[in-house]
Amino acid sequence: MSRIPSFNSKLSGVILSFAFSFVMAAEINKEAFVELQGRLVETTSKLKHVQAQIRSKEAEKKRAFLTLEELGSLPEGTNTYRTLGTRFVLEPKDELIKEQQTKAEESDSAIATLVGSKEYLERQMKEVESNFRELLQNSPELARQVMAMSVS
């Protein structure tokens, strides 16, 4: 009879140890989930910002090209003006053409840099999504909790 309590106490110790490990693993998984969620939000925000910058630079480039087309169609000797605040300043046509070409080139350069940033952020986004999938596959309890949160 004395052996049974000893066996039960050993079994209880193992069960307790397992339960503690399970609780710790669940807590670590929750922390990892919260960290991944933060990274996802941050990366999404950065990606949207970069996409907005790309659209802005593309619009700036388009404006420069349209202005160049209009300037190119003007005959030589035509008075051309550039805005300076609320005023218009007489400016040689060649100077305005150079200015618009520079704007277009700067926009192209900025767009190329921003596209690189966008691709990097998209790769980060895929990595975070992959980490989410892996975490939820390895922790069915966490997956159930997440599903319960999204249903309610």
PyMOL commands that set and color helices and strands:
alter all, ss='L'
color gray80, all
select helices_A, chain A and resi 3-73+93-138+140-151
alter helices_A, ss='H'
color red, helices_A
select strands_A, chain A and resi 80-84+87-91
alter strands_A, ss='S'
color yellow, strands_A
deselect
rebuild
show_as cartoon
